[in-house]
């Protein structure tokens, strides 16, 4: 995208052009009424000072006041002023309401577009961009854009119209005084442009510092157990203070620019005002300027001060918003998943899932090299290996989070790249070591597996997951809110909710990432029973970190630095005296375990 941020923001305005035109019309009315108040100030002052004057020198829409006898003018002039003030107030309310409505709708659209776009970004993007940065984009940056759209744009239009009307009125009343007054405005205009550039640069620095602070805050709080376990509270406080110091320095640079700009603008305007005041006084003494013209002129100049000051202040908000919009549009310009969708629907597995000479690279790093194996329908494949061997990459390719660099993964005889991604992922259920639950009710967390399921189906899934008994004992049963990441449940309870979610989906392909490794013996036994129910008639890919859990798998695939070095049953691999046996013996020696004599196929 080569469009500038302001041009892209305007595209969001197009659906609201009707409201925008109406708001602009009301702004024009507001500006005209502001000018009318200034215009009537001179005659009002003259009437108060010299009520013996029978007529007033008034032209334009208020010419009728000049024809009214002095005894009636006492009533008509205040009524006219009240009518003008009322119309001014109504037009201000109307334009503020419509511009606020437009601004909020635009911000809602940007925020929705941004979040929707993030959902379809490739997994690689999330590996290089921190969560706190994305949260900062959606909340902080879009919030700054909101200030630019709602406050700044409305203010620029409203105050610009007022400035135009009041300047035009000043020239109409006395062009010589107007020229003298506005001689300083070119200098002020240059100052506005210079400050705008400075503020944009400073604003970008401030927003980057805010994003870094957000990341630090998110990491520290989400990892508070690790912080405390390693007695690193003081270290984290030091890091946080460094980030807040960076943010403080960036914000202070903006404050310095604004602090210098405002008094400079006021000083220039006072110079113009004083020069015109002196020249006007001289002309009144020489009889070339009427007192009411003098008062009307300076009423216009006085009313001009506030919108000009507003415009100078708005510049800061506008630059913040434009800088933030650049950061928002950077995310929106990130390419979506490059994984191309296929055209074939799939509803299940007839025979096998096969990896045929599969290789994959993360950038320059080769994660998998020529991996080939087959898994029959209903079998359990345990995937084992050292950290970084490629276990997670293997199942990520199966779910098409990435596409293979070479080779092919097939369900029966169909390359998964030819399948509809939604259709493929509908076949799959996943239970991970780190359970992902949402800050919602128990019921809705289970329902996440199949949004159209009935209450009875949810209950049945919970029972099969051995979760129903503890759920009904929660404060609000299935309507109990779980808190952030299921914080109100134990580890075993969270896992059983996740298993219930997978059971409800009833997938053909099941992916397990050592779902019992972080549990105590009692919780592990309960979760294991739930997993046994889940795995019935499922083709299961099981990432095994603790090798004794792989013993009951139908097949075991052993990965070493991205290569498949062994494959077979536990008994076969132990006889081979290869890499698997070394790993198994090492773990058994270090940790030991209680033998499982159930004989059931499971993990």
Secondary structure, 3 states (H helix, E strand, C coil): CCCCHHHHHHHHHHHHHHHHHHHHHHHHHHHHHHHHHHHHHHHHHHHHHCCCCCCCCCCHHHHHHHCCCHHHHHHHHHHHHHHHHHHHHHHHHHHHHHHHHHHHHHHHHHHHHHHHHHHCECHHHHHHCCHHHHHHHHHHHHHHHHHHHHHHHHHHHHHHHHHHHHHHHHHHHCHHHHHHHHHHHHHHHHHHHHHHHHHHHHHHHHHHHHHHHHHHHHHHHHCHHHHHHCCCHHHHHHHHHHHHHHHHHHHHHHHHHHHHHHHHHHHHHHHHHHHHHHHHHHHHHCCCCCHHHHHHHHHHHHHHHHHHHHHHHHHHHHHHHHHHHHHHHHHHCCCECCCCCCCECCCCCCCEEEEEEEEEEECCEEEEEEEEEEEECCCEEEEEECCCCCHHHHHHHHCCCCCCCEEEEEECCEEHHHECHHHHHHCEEEECCCCCCCCCEHHHHHHCCCCCCCHHHHHHHHHHCCCHHHHHCCCCHHHCECCHHHCCCCHHHHHHHHHHHHHHHCCCEEEEECCCCCCCHHHHHHHHHHHHHHHCCCEEEEECCCHHHHCCCCEEEEEECCEEEEEECHHHHHHHCCHHHHHHHHHHHHHCCCCCCCCCCCC
